[in-house]
Amino acid sequence: MSWFRNLIQLSTIKRSPLKPTTSIVSPSLTQLLQFSTESESAATRQGGLGPTKGDEKPRVVVLGSGWAGCRLIKDIDTKMYDVVCVSPRNHMVFTPLLASTCVGTLEFRSVAEPIGRIQPAISREPGSYFFLANCTGVDFQNHAVHCQTVTDGVDIPDPWSFKLSYDKLVIASGAQASTFGIKGVKEHAIFLREVHHAQEIRRKLLLNLMLSDVPGVSDEEKLRLLHCVVVGGGPTGVEFSGELSDFITRDVHQRYAHVKDYIRVTLIEANEILSSFDDRLRQYATKQLTKSGVRLVRGIVKDVQPRKIILTDGTDVPYGLLVWSTGVGPSGFVNSLEVPKSPSGRIGVDEWLRIPSVQDVFSIGDCCGFLESTGKPVLPALAQVAERQGKYLAKQLSRIGEAGGGHANAAKGMEPGDPFVYKHLGSMATIGRYKALVDLRQSKEAKGLALAGFTSWFIWRSAYLTRVISWRNRFYVAINWATTFVFGRDISRI
Ligand SMILES: Cc1cc2nc3c(=O)[nH]c(=O)nc-3n(C[C@H](O)[C@H](O)[C@H](O)COP(=O)(O)OP(=O)(O)OC[C@H]3O[C@@H](n4cnc5c(N)ncnc54)[C@H](O)[C@@H]3O)c2cc1C
């Protein structure tokens, strides 16, 4: 956080009327302003970036470093705009491969792409920045966002608040895991959305394997410790269950032979697993998962306790590891924004991904949905939607900038151009044992290619390898896959 301390110090020095410091302030930092007035107390002072002047590049503030925000940041014309990204993580997660990191098929680093590598201008350009912070509120009237640093309690004890003025604001803050208000989920289950979740799952799994090997542990306790329960039979839950069963058949059987007969995987789903896939593919997945030892249970979770979950039919399911993957819903931040919402509670946008009730604000990715008035359905929470929205908006912003509408309020009354149109390219999911499902139909009713088996697995791997953002990570992923194939997964608990 030293950069942030420097930033704060410089911005404080600059505003002191007694100490003119222009000579020591770099050109980039001359833009840093104090928003507080002299009469404000020190406690309410805020640093930040003030409004841009007419002769400066307009500033695009992007909230979030996920699929949507990163695609926008990657494609945006940095000769036309300064970009400021605010996010509690300094990297993008390549989510389709996240499940593979939980059991050591891939290393965590292979699925994390640093922002500075996605858009080098953020590290180099004087007016472009990345701030490790959460946006806590938006002042739409004054074109400013309020943020608070993420400190993890390490460097500075209290989080620091600051304010950023924007010419254009892009809200791409994603969604959060749904718990449906079920008691105990947040406290005892692990979600699978971030790299730190995958790290927690791997540590817990390896810890339970080692604990169950300790002399004196009863058979009943061994069965509990080594019972991995996954709640949610969507693509993420199924892929994770498949990865776990591969890990058990190949690695646990070889390296934890004493306890291999105790380890089990149960996948609990209220309806059908993989409900968005073709019926034939779904049946194939069910058969394959069962063959690999995954127990499929139709049920609804009522309560989550530290060592067991309770289903609505009264069944107790003891667990050692509980992974929760039941879809996503609007985050607390999105709920707090006073803007019209889509039918599903996401930020409501028009066909050009603008929030129509306010000027210069756009929203992309899982946090937004079409307003009911557009007559369009809310798009699924998918990387392919988020990424294409980011790509579309980068083009829109270039068009607006070229027409002289880059600065705040300068695009009023401008022609909006072509609307955003989404065409679904299909879905893929791995199910373990070198098998996957590939469904290239645009919808469940449409005709098209739907494959399952080894060829699909090969297509799945090739497709994702080519989609990994950087050559560096593509190389890491290929090497990790090769290493796992030859030597097995890494089972060290670091
Ligand atoms: C394990 C897993 C596997 C998946 N597999 C696939 C797949 O195979 N295919 C597919 O199409 N989709 C897949 N998805 C879904 C896909 O990852 C999401 O749809 C996609 O990440 C949405 O992108 P986003 O940018 O809207 O949100 P996210 O990628 O979630 O990014 C949101 C960003 O906003 C930040 N943020 C949150 N709150 C704030 C705040 N207050 N201020 C500032 N920043 C904030 C977050 O830290 C994050 O950086 C998968 C998801 C998961 C979890």
The ligand as an SDF file (V2000), in Angstrom:
LIG
                    3D

 53 58  0  0  0  0  0  0  0  0999 V2000
  -16.5710  -21.2110  -10.9370 C   0  0  0  0  0  0  0  0  0  0  0  0
  -17.2650  -20.4850  -12.0660 C   0  0  0  0  0  0  0  0  0  0  0  0
  -17.2390  -21.0260  -13.3500 C   0  0  0  0  0  0  0  0  0  0  0  0
  -17.8540  -20.3610  -14.4010 C   0  0  0  0  0  0  0  0  0  0  0  0
  -17.8080  -20.9050  -15.6400 N   0  0  0  0  0  0  0  0  0  0  0  0
  -18.3490  -20.2400  -16.6780 C   0  0  0  0  0  0  0  0  0  0  0  0
  -18.2510  -20.7770  -17.9950 C   0  0  0  0  0  0  0  0  0  0  0  0
  -17.6890  -21.8580  -18.2050 O   0  0  0  0  0  0  0  0  0  0  0  0
  -18.8040  -20.0650  -19.0110 N   0  0  0  0  0  0  0  0  0  0  0  0
  -19.4420  -18.8660  -18.7900 C   0  0  0  0  0  0  0  0  0  0  0  0
  -19.9120  -18.2480  -19.7630 O   0  0  0  0  0  0  0  0  0  0  0  0
  -19.5650  -18.3600  -17.5590 N   0  0  0  0  0  0  0  0  0  0  0  0
  -19.0270  -18.9940  -16.4950 C   0  0  0  0  0  0  0  0  0  0  0  0
  -19.1390  -18.4810  -15.2400 N   0  0  0  0  0  0  0  0  0  0  0  0
  -19.8720  -17.2270  -15.0320 C   0  0  0  0  0  0  0  0  0  0  0  0
  -18.9640  -16.0320  -15.2770 C   0  0  0  0  0  0  0  0  0  0  0  0
  -17.7660  -16.1530  -14.5640 O   0  0  0  0  0  0  0  0  0  0  0  0
  -19.6640  -14.7450  -14.8640 C   0  0  0  0  0  0  0  0  0  0  0  0
  -20.8410  -14.6180  -15.5930 O   0  0  0  0  0  0  0  0  0  0  0  0
  -18.7500  -13.5540  -15.1240 C   0  0  0  0  0  0  0  0  0  0  0  0
  -17.6670  -13.6030  -14.2400 O   0  0  0  0  0  0  0  0  0  0  0  0
  -19.4950  -12.2380  -14.9730 C   0  0  0  0  0  0  0  0  0  0  0  0
  -18.5910  -11.2120  -15.2040 O   0  0  0  0  0  0  0  0  0  0  0  0
  -18.7420   -9.8190  -14.4510 P   0  0  0  0  0  0  0  0  0  0  0  0
  -17.6110   -8.9710  -14.9180 O   0  0  0  0  0  0  0  0  0  0  0  0
  -20.1100   -9.3050  -14.6120 O   0  0  0  0  0  0  0  0  0  0  0  0
  -18.6090  -10.1570  -12.9090 O   0  0  0  0  0  0  0  0  0  0  0  0
  -17.3740  -10.7710  -12.1290 P   0  0  0  0  0  0  0  0  0  0  0  0
  -16.5000  -11.5450  -13.0330 O   0  0  0  0  0  0  0  0  0  0  0  0
  -17.9610  -11.4340  -10.9420 O   0  0  0  0  0  0  0  0  0  0  0  0
  -16.5630   -9.4830  -11.6590 O   0  0  0  0  0  0  0  0  0  0  0  0
  -17.0970   -8.5290  -10.7880 C   0  0  0  0  0  0  0  0  0  0  0  0
  -15.9700   -7.6370  -10.3120 C   0  0  0  0  0  0  0  0  0  0  0  0
  -16.5010   -6.5520   -9.5520 O   0  0  0  0  0  0  0  0  0  0  0  0
  -15.7660   -6.4180   -8.3430 C   0  0  0  0  0  0  0  0  0  0  0  0
  -16.6390   -5.7460   -7.3730 N   0  0  0  0  0  0  0  0  0  0  0  0
  -17.6320   -6.2830   -6.6320 C   0  0  0  0  0  0  0  0  0  0  0  0
  -18.1930   -5.3150   -5.8570 N   0  0  0  0  0  0  0  0  0  0  0  0
  -17.5400   -4.1570   -6.1380 C   0  0  0  0  0  0  0  0  0  0  0  0
  -17.6510   -2.8260   -5.6560 C   0  0  0  0  0  0  0  0  0  0  0  0
  -18.5440   -2.4760   -4.7270 N   0  0  0  0  0  0  0  0  0  0  0  0
  -16.8020   -1.8990   -6.1590 N   0  0  0  0  0  0  0  0  0  0  0  0
  -15.8750   -2.2220   -7.0950 C   0  0  0  0  0  0  0  0  0  0  0  0
  -15.7280   -3.4730   -7.5740 N   0  0  0  0  0  0  0  0  0  0  0  0
  -16.5510   -4.4200   -7.1110 C   0  0  0  0  0  0  0  0  0  0  0  0
  -15.3900   -7.8600   -8.0160 C   0  0  0  0  0  0  0  0  0  0  0  0
  -14.3260   -7.9250   -7.1160 O   0  0  0  0  0  0  0  0  0  0  0  0
  -14.9820   -8.3450   -9.3990 C   0  0  0  0  0  0  0  0  0  0  0  0
  -13.6890   -7.9160   -9.7060 O   0  0  0  0  0  0  0  0  0  0  0  0
  -18.5390  -19.1320  -14.1630 C   0  0  0  0  0  0  0  0  0  0  0  0
  -18.5630  -18.5890  -12.8720 C   0  0  0  0  0  0  0  0  0  0  0  0
  -17.9350  -19.2500  -11.8410 C   0  0  0  0  0  0  0  0  0  0  0  0
  -17.9690  -18.6390  -10.4600 C   0  0  0  0  0  0  0  0  0  0  0  0
  1  2  1  0
  2  3  1  0
  2 52  2  0
  3  4  2  0
  4  5  1  0
  4 50  1  0
  5  6  2  0
  6  7  1  0
  6 13  1  0
  7  8  2  0
  7  9  1  0
  9 10  1  0
 10 11  2  0
 10 12  1  0
 12 13  2  0
 13 14  1  0
 14 15  1  0
 14 50  1  0
 15 16  1  0
 16 17  1  0
 16 18  1  0
 18 19  1  0
 18 20  1  0
 20 21  1  0
 20 22  1  0
 22 23  1  0
 23 24  1  0
 24 25  2  0
 24 26  1  0
 24 27  1  0
 27 28  1  0
 28 29  2  0
 28 30  1  0
 28 31  1  0
 31 32  1  0
 32 33  1  0
 33 34  1  0
 33 48  1  0
 34 35  1  0
 35 36  1  0
 35 46  1  0
 36 37  1  0
 36 45  1  0
 37 38  2  0
 38 39  1  0
 39 40  1  0
 39 45  2  0
 40 41  1  0
 40 42  2  0
 42 43  1  0
 43 44  2  0
 44 45  1  0
 46 47  1  0
 46 48  1  0
 48 49  1  0
 50 51  2  0
 51 52  1  0
 52 53  1  0
M  END
$$$$
